[in-house]
């Protein structure tokens, strides 16, 4: 048959040849294209393979890496072992051993996360191929292929994981090394303690123990099958399946886990059906948000941070046992509230210390912590008034001064020359009832400022400041004479005063104030206070002399309202200018307690009848009568100090009459400290001891 053109004409031999060539070209092109495609695939596969090998080779091995320190949640406890609260952090971590994790949770995790966990060596290649086909068929990424071991490698060694191919390659390499070094039980235990199970209230539950407590208020060991299945389904998408936020999605995910467990032979059909019918059974825990005694709790946390650092405290897995006594704390809070409630606006604070150890057994501040986080008991520094005088008394006794045989004129105003370059210091008592020629003992009982101002100049204000520090005052002092009667530049806290007076109760031996009895670290180390930190401020005999005199303040002086029937109570009142701060600091052989009343944010008067003896001493009484009802006696030391009459620039003879008043005021002392307030004259020179106008009892 002759080939023809469309017109019907026969083709020439050349044309026929060209036509045959054109007719055979499509087949050749297909073959050529296929060959090129195969060649490119081969080149691509080889290139990808070399790139993967290069990435894996450049990644560090496990031997060169240290696991990221994710930490654990730290808890603070009271002295009786009851929990005060968890130290706040952005994560809740409570690692547990595999023996504390139910088998149902292990199996549920393997079923939904990595069904070939016990067969693969770190990477599941079958799962990779299966996931690739399923994602290709769906047209989107619906299934991952990371094994439990790969996820663990990410949790342990990759600080800021990015979802890219290189990270997957590094994970795979590390997973293989983990499988070489550890058995499956170790890997599963580590994974169950490092996986994230959702964020609630700004805190992420890391690990199954934290998750069990957050969602069900129980330990992981107590989880049911349905609860285990719910938790096992969370790590893939904790926000999406959060049962508090999306209960329907959580149930659907839990049921998928149960079906997978049945299909893989982990549970029976009956167990599956029972689990599918179960409700969520959520019981949210407030354990990680609730703080008992928040003022004290925050004080302890800051002490821990100062000593161990913020990272150790907030992620260190510490068990911190404090000195606080819950019963005494309740009594202290109630006593302060009862004392300030009738007054309307003022606030109050109380701190009680065990003299033998320095342990803080109660720390109470009035007010609502949510409204004001400022801890008046530990942070509030106010003028102490005449409650500072015992430090001058202690210094005088330590220098051999006999308070019973050393006399001053107590008439006010008294003008004391402070040197050629300083203005005279003018000091007033608030009542002439405390005037006259007074022994130092009588002046203490009556809280006569004129006497103590002269004593301060005679024995040296710097020495008094040093004694105050030795006894336990931590506030910086300037060594001005006015400090003796409470004219401090900065002020002191109830915590300081309680601790300093505790040194008197402890026979002159000062123990630093501590709120922390013991700290247990996750590695088993224990840190406890060192008794060697104690220092002797006074001899036992000198401290006893101070106590003997301060007992007269409670027996017949300005603090009779503090007496709850025991014979051995010592202390001192304090009231500042214009009755803005009222103090009583007192002690028994067993407890030293400081009480302060005032306005936290201003120097507002408490009222004309507001004194340490009328406002603070009754609160002290209410607390101490319940905290220390034993009425134990102070030990009389074997050796008393050798004291003698002191002759200073301002002392007078005990028989020398005072032109204004010459009666021993111990017989005329009123049963309040209404006359227990001294004032500096306006314009007193601070360099000469003025220290401002905030002083007195």
C-alpha positions in Angstrom: 0.0 0.0 0.0 1.4 3.4 -1.0 1.4 6.1 1.5 -0.5 9.3 0.3 -0.9 12.9 1.4 -4.3 14.0 2.8 -5.0 15.3 -0.8 -4.7 11.7 -2.1 -1.4 12.2 -3.8 1.3 9.5 -3.3 4.3 10.4 -1.1 7.8 10.4 -2.4 10.3 8.0 -0.9 11.9 10.8 1.1 8.6 12.0 2.4 7.6 8.5 3.4 10.8 8.2 5.3 10.2 11.6 7.1 6.7 10.6 7.9 7.8 7.3 9.5 10.3 9.2 11.6 7.7 11.5 13.0 5.4 8.6 13.7 7.9 6.8 15.9 9.1 9.9 18.0 6.5 9.8 20.9 7.6 6.4 22.1 11.2 7.4 22.1 10.4 10.5 24.1 8.6 8.6 26.8 11.5 6.2 27.1 14.0 9.1 27.2 11.9 11.0 29.8 11.6 7.9 32.0 15.3 7.3 31.9 16.0 10.8 32.9 13.5 10.7 35.8 15.0 7.4 37.1 18.4 8.9 36.9 17.3 12.0 38.8 15.7 9.9 41.5 18.8 8.0 41.9 20.9 11.1 42.1 18.3 12.7 44.6 18.2 9.6 46.8 22.0 9.5 46.9 22.2 13.2 47.6 19.6 13.0 50.4 21.3 9.9 51.8 24.7 11.7 51.9 23.0 14.8 53.5 21.3 12.7 56.2 24.6 10.9 56.9 26.3 14.3 57.1 23.8 15.7 59.6 23.9 12.6 61.7 27.7 12.6 61.7 27.8 16.2 62.8 25.4 15.8 65.7 27.0 15.2 69.1 26.7 11.8 70.7 25.0 11.2 74.1 28.3 10.8 75.8 29.0 14.4 74.9 25.7 15.7 76.2 24.2 16.3 79.6 20.4 15.9 80.1 18.6 19.3 80.3 17.9 20.0 84.0 14.1 20.3 84.0 14.0 20.1 87.8 11.2 19.1 90.2 8.6 21.0 92.1 9.7 22.1 95.6 7.4 22.0 98.6 7.5 23.8 102.0 6.2 22.1 105.2 5.4 23.2 108.7 7.2 21.9 111.7 4.6 19.1 112.1 5.1 17.9 108.6 1.9 19.3 107.2 2.2 20.9 103.7 2.3 24.7 103.5 2.4 24.7 99.7 4.4 24.3 96.5 6.9 26.9 95.4 5.4 28.5 92.3 7.0 27.7 89.0 5.8 27.4 85.4 5.9 23.6 85.6 4.8 21.0 88.0 7.3 18.1 88.2 7.0 15.1 90.5 9.2 12.3 89.2 8.3 8.7 90.3 9.7 5.3 89.7 8.2 2.8 87.2 7.0 0.8 90.2 4.7 3.7 91.1 3.2 3.9 87.6 0.3 1.4 86.9 0.7 -1.1 84.1 -2.5 0.3 82.5 -0.8 3.6 82.0 2.4 2.0 80.6 0.4 -0.1 78.1 -1.9 2.8 77.1 1.1 5.0 76.4 2.8 2.3 74.2 -0.5 1.5 72.4 -1.2 5.1 71.3 2.4 6.5 71.0 4.6 3.6 69.8 3.0 0.1 69.3 6.3 -1.4 68.2 8.2 0.1 71.2 9.4 -3.3 72.4 10.6 -4.4 68.9 12.4 -1.4 67.3 15.9 -0.1 68.2 15.0 3.5 68.6 13.5 4.3 65.2 10.4 2.5 63.8 11.0 2.4 60.0 7.7 0.6 59.3 5.9 3.4 61.1 7.7 6.0 59.0 6.6 4.4 55.8 3.0 3.9 57.1 2.8 7.5 58.2 4.1 8.7 54.9 1.4 6.9 52.9 -1.3 8.0 55.3 -0.2 11.6 55.1 0.1 11.4 51.3 -3.4 9.9 51.0 -4.9 12.6 53.3 -3.1 15.4 51.5 -1.8 16.7 54.9 0.3 15.7 57.9 -2.0 13.6 60.1 0.3 11.1 61.6 3.9 11.3 63.0 6.3 8.5 63.3 8.4 9.5 66.3 8.9 6.7 68.7 8.8 7.0 72.5 12.6 6.8 72.5 12.9 9.6 69.9 10.5 11.7 72.0 12.6 11.0 75.1 15.7 12.0 73.3 14.0 15.3 72.5 12.8 15.8 76.1 16.3 15.1 77.6 18.7 16.7 75.2 17.0 19.2 72.9 16.3 22.5 74.7 14.4 24.4 72.0 13.1 21.8 69.5 12.1 23.0 66.1 9.9 20.8 63.9 12.3 20.3 61.0 14.0 17.4 59.3 17.4 18.0 60.8 16.0 17.8 64.3 14.4 14.5 63.4 17.7 13.2 62.2 19.4 14.2 65.4 16.6 12.7 67.4 16.9 9.4 65.5 20.6 9.2 66.2 20.2 10.0 69.9 17.4 7.5 70.1 19.6 4.7 68.7 22.3 5.5 71.3 19.7 5.5 74.1 18.5 2.1 73.1 22.1 0.9 73.0 22.8 2.2 76.6 19.5 1.5 78.4 16.8 -1.1 78.5 13.1 -0.5 77.6 12.0 -0.1 81.2 14.4 2.8 81.8 13.4 4.5 78.6 9.7 4.2 79.4 10.1 5.4 82.9 12.1 8.4 81.8 9.5 9.2 79.1 6.6 9.0 81.5 8.4 11.5 83.8 9.3 14.0 81.1 6.3 14.1 78.8 4.0 17.2 79.0 0.4 16.5 79.9 -1.1 20.0 79.5 -1.1 23.5 81.0 -3.6 24.7 83.5 -3.5 28.0 85.4 -0.2 28.9 83.8 1.5 25.7 85.1 2.4 22.7 82.9 2.0 19.2 84.3 5.2 17.4 83.4 5.2 13.6 84.0 2.4 11.3 84.9 2.5 11.9 88.7 1.9 15.6 88.2 -0.8 14.9 85.7 -2.6 12.4 87.9 -2.6 15.0 90.7 -3.7 17.9 88.5 -6.6 16.1 86.8 -7.7 13.5 89.4 -6.2 14.7 92.7 -4.6 11.3 93.2 -1.3 9.6 92.8 -0.4 7.9 89.5 -0.4 4.5 91.2 -4.1 5.0 92.0 -5.2 5.6 88.4 -8.0 3.5 86.8 -7.8 2.1 83.3 -10.0 4.9 81.9 -7.9 7.5 83.7 -4.7 6.0 82.4 -6.1 6.0 78.9 -7.0 9.7 79.1 -3.6 10.7 80.3 -1.8 8.6 77.7 -3.7 10.4 75.0 -2.6 13.9 76.1 1.1 14.3 75.1 0.3 14.3 71.3 -1.8 17.5 71.7 -2.2 18.6 75.3 -4.1 21.7 74.6 -6.5 20.1 72.1 -7.3 17.2 74.4 -7.3 19.0 77.7 -10.2 17.5 79.6 -10.9 20.7 81.6 -11.2 22.8 78.4 -12.4 20.3 75.8 -14.1 17.3 77.5 -15.6 15.9 74.3 -12.3 15.9 72.5 -10.7 14.3 75.6 -13.3 11.5 75.7 -12.9 10.8 72.0 -9.1 10.6 72.4 -9.4 8.4 75.5 -11.7 6.0 73.7 -9.2 5.8 70.7 -6.5 4.8 73.2 -8.8 2.1 74.7 -9.6 0.7 71.3 -5.9 0.6 70.4 -5.2 -1.2 73.6 -7.8 -3.8 72.9 -6.7 -4.3 69.2 -3.1 -4.7 70.3 -4.0 -7.2 73.0 -3.3 -5.1 76.1 -6.8 -5.3 77.5 -9.8 -7.6 77.2 -13.0 -6.7 75.4 -14.8 -6.4 78.7 -12.2 -4.0 80.0 -12.4 -1.9 76.8 -16.2 -1.7 77.0 -16.1 -0.7 80.7 -13.6 2.0 80.0 -15.6 3.4 77.1 -18.6 3.8 79.3 -16.7 5.6 82.1 -17.1 9.3 82.6 -14.1 11.6 82.7 -14.1 11.5 86.5 -12.1 14.8 86.8 -11.3 16.1 90.2 -9.1 19.1 89.8 -6.5 19.7 92.5 -5.7 23.1 94.0 -2.6 21.7 95.7 -0.2 23.6 93.5 -2.0 27.0 93.9 -3.0 26.9 97.6 -0.6 28.4 100.0 -1.1 28.2 103.8 0.3 31.1 105.8 1.3 33.1 102.7 3.3 35.8 104.6 5.5 33.2 106.2 5.6 31.1 103.1 7.0 34.0 101.0 9.5 34.8 103.8 10.8 31.2 103.7 10.9 31.2 99.9 13.0 34.4 99.8 15.4 32.9 102.5 15.8 29.8 100.3 16.5 31.9 97.2 19.1 34.0 99.0 20.9 30.8 100.1 20.5 28.4 97.2 19.6 30.6 94.2 16.3 30.9 92.3 16.7 28.0 89.9 17.5 25.5 92.7 14.5 26.7 94.7 11.9 26.8 92.0 13.0 23.7 90.1 15.1 21.9 92.7 12.7 19.3 94.0 13.4 20.5 97.5 11.5 19.4 100.6 11.7 22.3 103.0 10.8 21.7 106.6 10.2 25.0 108.5 10.1 25.9 112.1 6.5 27.3 112.1 4.1 25.7 114.6 0.6 25.5 113.0 -1.1 25.7 116.4 0.9 28.7 117.5 0.4 30.3 114.1 -3.3 30.0 114.5 -3.2 31.5 118.0 -0.9 34.4 116.8 -3.1 35.3 113.9 -6.2 35.2 116.1 -4.5 37.3 118.8 -3.4 40.0 116.2 -6.8 40.1 114.5 -8.6 40.4 117.9 -6.3 43.2 118.9 -6.5 45.3 115.7 -10.1 44.7 114.7 -11.7 47.1 117.3 -9.2 49.8 116.4 -10.6 50.3 112.9 -7.6 51.1 110.6 -4.3 50.1 112.2 -2.4 46.9 111.3 -0.6 44.5 113.6 2.2 42.0 113.5 3.6 39.4 115.9 6.7 37.2 115.8 7.5 34.5 118.4 10.9 32.9 118.6 12.3 29.9 120.5 15.3 31.3 122.4 17.2 28.1 122.6 17.4 27.7 118.8 16.4 30.9 117.1 13.5 29.1 115.5 10.6 31.3 114.4 7.5 29.4 115.7 4.9 32.0 114.8 4.8 34.9 112.3 1.5 36.7 111.9 0.6 39.9 110.0 -2.9 41.3 110.0 -4.7 42.0 106.7 -5.5 40.2 103.5 -2.5 38.8 101.7 -4.3 39.1 98.3 -4.7 42.9 99.0 -1.2 43.5 100.5 1.8 41.1 100.1 4.0 43.2 102.4 5.0 41.2 105.4 4.8 43.6 108.3 6.3 41.0 110.7 9.5 40.5 108.8 9.7 43.5 106.4 8.1 46.3 108.4 10.7 48.5 110.0 9.3 51.0 112.4 10.7 53.1 115.2 10.8 50.9 118.4 10.4 53.6 121.0 11.6 52.6 124.5 11.6 48.9 123.6 15.1 49.6 122.4 16.3 50.7 125.9 17.2 47.1 127.1 20.1 47.1 124.7 21.6 50.1 126.5 20.8 48.4 129.8 22.6 45.3 128.6 25.6 47.3 127.5 25.8 49.0 130.9 25.7 45.7 132.8 28.3 44.2 130.5 30.6 47.2 131.4 30.1 46.4 135.1 27.4 49.0 135.9 25.2 48.1 138.8 21.7 49.3 137.8 20.5 49.3 141.4 23.4 51.6 142.6 23.7 54.0 139.6 21.6 57.1 139.6 20.5 59.8 137.2 18.2 62.8 137.4 15.0 61.8 135.6 13.5 65.3 135.5 12.6 66.5 132.0 13.3 68.3 129.9 16.9 67.4 130.2 19.4 69.2 128.0 22.6 67.3 127.1 25.5 69.0 125.5 26.8 67.1 122.4 30.0 68.9 121.8 31.2 72.2 120.3 29.9 71.4 116.8 26.5 70.0 117.6 23.3 71.5 119.0 22.3 70.4 122.5 20.0 67.4 122.7 16.8 68.1 124.6 14.8 65.1 125.8 11.4 65.1 127.4 9.4 62.6 129.4 5.7 62.6 128.8 4.9 62.8 132.6 6.7 64.3 135.6 5.6 61.1 137.5 8.8 59.5 136.2 11.1 62.4 137.4 13.4 62.6 140.3 16.6 60.9 141.2 16.3 57.4 139.8 18.4 54.3 139.8 18.8 52.8 136.4 16.6 49.9 137.6 13.8 52.3 138.6 14.2 54.3 135.3 13.7 51.0 133.4 10.6 50.1 135.3 9.1 53.6 134.6 10.7 53.9 131.2 12.2 57.3 131.9 13.7 58.7 128.8 15.7 61.5 130.4 17.7 58.9 132.4 18.4 56.6 129.4 19.4 59.6 127.2 22.1 60.5 129.7 23.1 56.8 130.1 23.6 56.6 126.3 26.0 59.5 126.3 27.9 58.2 129.3 28.5 54.6 128.1 28.9 55.4 124.4 26.1 55.1 121.8 28.5 53.2 119.5 28.9 50.5 122.2 25.1 50.3 122.5 24.7 49.9 118.8 27.3 47.1 118.8 25.4 45.4 121.7 22.1 45.6 119.8 23.7 43.9 116.8 25.3 41.2 118.9 22.0 40.4 120.5 20.3 40.1 117.1 19.3 43.4 115.6 20.2 43.3 111.8 19.1 46.8 110.8 22.1 49.2 110.3 22.6 51.5 113.2 24.3 54.9 113.3 25.5 54.9 116.9 23.6 58.1 117.8 22.5 58.6 121.4 18.9 59.0 120.3 18.9 55.3 119.2 18.7 54.3 122.8 15.3 55.7 123.2 14.1 54.6 119.8 15.2 57.3 117.4 16.4 55.1 114.6 17.0 56.3 111.1 15.6 53.1 109.5 13.6 51.3 112.2 13.4 47.6 113.2 11.1 44.8 112.4 9.1 42.6 114.9 11.3 39.7 113.7 14.5 41.4 114.8 13.1 42.5 118.1 11.8 39.0 118.9 15.1 37.5 118.0 17.2 40.0 120.0 15.1 39.6 123.2 15.4 35.9 122.7 19.1 36.3 123.5 18.2 37.6 127.0 16.0 34.6 127.5 18.7 32.3 126.3 21.3 33.4 128.9 23.0 35.9 126.6 23.6 33.4 123.8 22.3 34.6 120.5 20.9 32.2 117.9 20.3 33.7 114.4 16.6 33.8 113.6 15.7 30.9 111.3 12.5 29.8 109.7 14.1 26.7 108.1 14.7 23.6 110.1 15.9 21.3 107.3 16.2 21.2 103.5 16.2 17.8 101.8 17.5 17.7 98.2 16.5 15.2 95.5 19.9 13.5 95.7 19.5 12.7 99.4 21.6 15.6 100.8 20.3 17.4 103.8 21.1 20.9 105.0 20.3 22.0 108.5 21.2 25.1 110.6 24.7 25.1 112.0 24.8 25.6 115.8 28.2 27.1 115.4 26.5 30.2 114.0 25.5 31.1 117.6 27.4 33.9 119.4 27.6 35.0 123.0 26.5 38.6 123.4 26.3 38.5 127.3 27.4 36.1 130.0 24.6 34.1 131.6 24.9 36.3 134.7 24.7 39.5 132.8 21.6 38.3 130.8 20.0 37.3 134.1 20.5 40.8 135.5 18.8 42.3 132.4 15.9 39.8 132.8 15.6 40.6 136.5 15.1 44.3 135.8 12.8 43.8 132.8 10.6 41.6 135.0 9.7 44.7 137.0 8.3 46.3 133.9 5.7 43.5 133.7 5.2 43.3 137.5 4.7 47.0 138.3 5.7 49.1 135.4 4.3 50.0 131.9 3.5 46.4 130.8 1.2 45.0 133.6 -1.3 44.2 130.8 1.1 41.5 129.6 1.1 39.6 132.8 -1.0 36.4 132.4 -0.3 35.0 135.9 3.3 33.8 135.6 6.0 35.2 137.8 8.8 35.0 135.3 7.8 37.3 132.5 10.2 40.0 131.3 9.8 42.7 128.6 9.6 46.3 127.6 7.0 48.5 126.1 7.6 51.1 123.3 5.5 54.0 122.0 6.8 56.5 119.5 6.1 60.2 119.0 2.5 61.2 118.6 1.5 57.6 119.5 2.1 56.3 115.9 3.7 53.0 116.9 2.9 50.8 119.9 5.2 47.9 120.9 5.6 45.3 123.5 8.5 42.8 123.3 8.6 40.2 126.1 9.8 36.8 126.9 9.6 33.8 129.2 12.2 31.0 129.5 10.6 29.3 126.5 9.5 32.0 124.0 10.4 35.5 123.0 7.5 37.4 121.3 7.3 40.9 119.7 4.1 42.7 119.0 3.7 45.9 116.9 0.6 48.0 116.2 0.5 50.9 113.8 -0.4 52.2 110.3 1.8 50.5 107.7 1.9 53.3 105.1 2.0 56.4 107.3 2.8 57.9 110.6 -0.8 58.3 111.7 -1.5 58.6 115.4 -3.2 55.6 117.0 -4.9 57.9 119.5 -4.1 59.6 122.7 -4.5 56.5 124.8 -2.5 54.2 122.5 0.7 53.0 124.0 2.7 49.8 124.0 1.2 48.8 127.3 -2.4 49.4 126.3 -2.4 48.2 122.6 0.4 45.7 122.2 0.8 44.1 125.6 -2.8 42.7 125.7 -2.2 41.0 122.3 1.1 39.6 123.7 -0.9 38.3 126.7 -3.5 36.6 124.5 -0.9 34.8 122.5 1.6 33.8 125.2 -1.1 32.6 127.7 -1.9 29.9 125.1 1.5 29.5 123.6 3.5 29.1 126.9 1.1 28.5 129.9 3.7 26.4 131.8 5.1 29.4 133.8 8.6 28.0 133.9 11.2 30.0 135.9 14.4 31.5 134.5 17.5 29.6 135.5 19.7 31.4 138.1 23.3 31.1 136.8 26.0 29.8 139.0 28.0 33.0 138.6 26.5 36.5 138.7 28.5 39.5 137.3 30.6 41.7 139.6 28.7 45.0 139.3 29.4 48.3 141.0 28.0 51.9 141.1 28.9 53.7 137.9 30.1 57.3 137.9 29.7 59.0 134.6 29.5 62.6 133.3 25.8 62.7 134.0 25.3 60.4 137.0 24.4 61.7 140.4 24.6 60.4 143.9 21.7 58.3 145.0 21.1 60.6 148.0 21.4 63.8 146.0 18.0 65.5 145.9 16.5 66.5 142.6 15.3 70.1 142.7 12.0 69.2 140.9 11.2 65.8 142.3 13.0 63.5 144.8 10.8 60.4 145.1 11.8 56.9 144.1 9.3 56.5 141.2 9.1 52.7 141.7 6.5 53.5 144.3 4.5 55.9 142.2 4.6 54.2 138.8 1.3 54.1 137.0 -0.1 50.9 135.6 0.3 52.0 132.0 3.0 53.6 129.9 1.0 56.8 129.4 4.0 58.7 130.5 6.4 56.6 128.6 7.0 58.8 125.5 9.9 61.1 125.0 10.3 63.6 122.3 13.2 65.4 120.7 12.8 69.1 120.4 12.3 70.2 116.8 15.5 70.9 115.1 17.6 68.5 117.2 20.9 67.8 115.5 21.0 64.3 114.1 24.8 64.3 114.2 24.6 64.9 117.9 22.2 62.1 118.4 18.9 63.5 117.3 18.2 60.9 114.6 15.0 62.7 113.8 11.9 63.1 116.0 10.6 59.6 116.0 11.6 58.2 119.4 10.4 57.6 122.9 8.5 54.7 124.5 
